[in-house]
Amino acid sequence: MSPSFKRSAAKKLVFMITGNKYMGSLEGSIPVLVPALNWMETAEEIEDLFLGDAEVWRRSSIGQADPMGGDFPLITREGHNVLDVIFTSPIQSLDALL
């Protein structure tokens, strides 16, 4: 089952953050682990979800970061990419996105 199908079939979207990180809105940068094979598709889906309010960058392991991860994107031992969801404006209500 593809990640895209799982997301579209899901009845809820879940954000897990600790209490000390939630300030009444989402802002700053949040790391997201995604499978290496479909990372670009997942990044586009996240950007569509937060259209105009966030950028999605593939994290670089060394050197300068850029949206594609630079020359050396960070890939975990489990084969995941790390995407940084960078909020350009605070998200006051997650309900409004869904």
C-alpha positions as a Markdown table, in Angstrom:
| # | Residue | x | y | z |
|---|---|---|---|---|
| 1 | Met | 0.0 | 0.0 | 0.0 |
| 2 | Ser | 1.5 | 3.3 | -1.1 |
| 3 | Pro | 2.0 | 6.2 | 1.4 |
| 4 | Ser | -0.2 | 8.3 | -0.8 |
| 5 | Phe | -3.1 | 5.8 | -0.6 |
| 6 | Lys | -2.7 | 5.5 | 3.2 |
| 7 | Arg | -2.9 | 9.2 | 3.6 |
| 8 | Ser | -5.9 | 9.6 | 1.4 |
| 9 | Ala | -7.6 | 6.6 | 3.1 |
| 10 | Ala | -6.9 | 8.0 | 6.6 |
| 11 | Lys | -9.8 | 9.5 | 8.5 |
| 12 | Lys | -7.6 | 11.7 | 10.6 |
| 13 | Leu | -4.2 | 13.5 | 10.3 |
| 14 | Val | -2.1 | 13.2 | 13.4 |
| 15 | Phe | 0.5 | 15.6 | 14.6 |
| 16 | Met | 2.6 | 14.5 | 17.6 |
| 17 | Ile | 4.3 | 17.2 | 19.5 |
| 18 | Thr | 5.3 | 17.5 | 23.1 |
| 19 | Gly | 3.4 | 19.9 | 25.4 |
| 20 | Asn | 6.3 | 22.2 | 25.8 |
| 21 | Lys | 6.6 | 22.6 | 22.0 |
| 22 | Tyr | 3.0 | 23.6 | 21.4 |
| 23 | Met | 2.4 | 27.3 | 21.9 |
| 24 | Gly | -1.1 | 27.6 | 20.6 |
| 25 | Ser | 0.1 | 27.5 | 17.0 |
| 26 | Leu | 2.5 | 25.6 | 14.8 |
| 27 | Glu | 5.6 | 27.6 | 13.8 |
| 28 | Gly | 9.2 | 27.2 | 13.2 |
| 29 | Ser | 10.5 | 23.9 | 11.8 |
| 30 | Ile | 9.3 | 20.4 | 12.3 |
| 31 | Pro | 11.3 | 17.3 | 11.1 |
| 32 | Val | 9.3 | 14.6 | 9.3 |
| 33 | Leu | 10.7 | 11.1 | 8.5 |
| 34 | Val | 9.6 | 9.7 | 5.1 |
| 35 | Pro | 10.6 | 6.6 | 3.0 |
| 36 | Ala | 13.5 | 7.4 | 0.7 |
| 37 | Leu | 11.8 | 6.1 | -2.4 |
| 38 | Asn | 8.8 | 8.4 | -2.4 |
| 39 | Trp | 10.3 | 11.4 | -0.5 |
| 40 | Met | 9.5 | 13.9 | -3.3 |
| 41 | Glu | 5.9 | 12.9 | -3.6 |
| 42 | Thr | 5.4 | 13.1 | 0.1 |
| 43 | Ala | 7.1 | 16.5 | 0.2 |
| 44 | Glu | 4.7 | 17.8 | -2.4 |
| 45 | Glu | 1.7 | 16.5 | -0.5 |
| 46 | Ile | 2.9 | 18.2 | 2.7 |
| 47 | Glu | 3.5 | 21.5 | 0.7 |
| 48 | Asp | -0.1 | 21.2 | -0.7 |
| 49 | Leu | -1.5 | 20.7 | 2.8 |
| 50 | Phe | 0.2 | 23.9 | 4.1 |
| 51 | Leu | 0.0 | 25.8 | 0.8 |
| 52 | Gly | 1.5 | 29.2 | 1.3 |
| 53 | Asp | 2.2 | 28.6 | 5.0 |
| 54 | Ala | 5.2 | 26.3 | 4.9 |
| 55 | Glu | 8.2 | 25.2 | 2.8 |
| 56 | Val | 9.5 | 21.6 | 2.8 |
| 57 | Trp | 13.2 | 21.0 | 2.6 |
| 58 | Arg | 15.0 | 17.7 | 2.4 |
| 59 | Arg | 17.6 | 17.8 | 5.2 |
| 60 | Ser | 21.3 | 17.8 | 4.2 |
| 61 | Ser | 23.8 | 15.6 | 6.1 |
| 62 | Ile | 26.6 | 18.1 | 5.5 |
| 63 | Gly | 27.1 | 21.4 | 3.7 |
| 64 | Gln | 24.5 | 23.8 | 2.7 |
| 65 | Ala | 20.9 | 22.8 | 2.8 |
| 66 | Asp | 18.4 | 23.4 | 0.0 |
| 67 | Pro | 15.0 | 22.1 | -0.9 |
| 68 | Met | 16.5 | 19.0 | -2.5 |
| 69 | Gly | 18.9 | 18.2 | 0.3 |
| 70 | Gly | 22.1 | 19.4 | -1.5 |
| 71 | Asp | 24.8 | 17.1 | -2.6 |
| 72 | Phe | 24.5 | 14.9 | 0.5 |
| 73 | Pro | 20.9 | 14.4 | 1.7 |
| 74 | Leu | 20.5 | 12.9 | 5.1 |
| 75 | Ile | 19.3 | 9.3 | 4.9 |
| 76 | Thr | 18.8 | 7.4 | 8.2 |
| 77 | Arg | 20.0 | 3.8 | 8.8 |
| 78 | Glu | 16.5 | 2.7 | 8.2 |
| 79 | Gly | 16.4 | 4.3 | 4.7 |
| 80 | His | 14.3 | 7.3 | 5.6 |
| 81 | Asn | 14.8 | 10.9 | 4.5 |
| 82 | Val | 14.3 | 13.8 | 6.9 |
| 83 | Leu | 12.1 | 16.5 | 5.6 |
| 84 | Asp | 12.0 | 19.8 | 7.4 |
| 85 | Val | 8.6 | 21.5 | 7.3 |
| 86 | Ile | 9.4 | 25.1 | 7.8 |
| 87 | Phe | 6.4 | 27.3 | 8.7 |
| 88 | Thr | 6.6 | 30.7 | 7.0 |
| 89 | Ser | 3.6 | 31.9 | 9.0 |
| 90 | Pro | 2.1 | 30.4 | 12.2 |
| 91 | Ile | -0.7 | 27.9 | 11.8 |
| 92 | Gln | -3.3 | 28.9 | 14.4 |
| 93 | Ser | -5.8 | 26.1 | 13.8 |
| 94 | Leu | -5.0 | 22.7 | 12.4 |
| 95 | Asp | -8.8 | 22.1 | 12.0 |
| 96 | Ala | -8.8 | 24.9 | 9.4 |
| 97 | Leu | -6.4 | 22.9 | 7.2 |
| 98 | Leu | -8.4 | 19.7 | 7.0 |
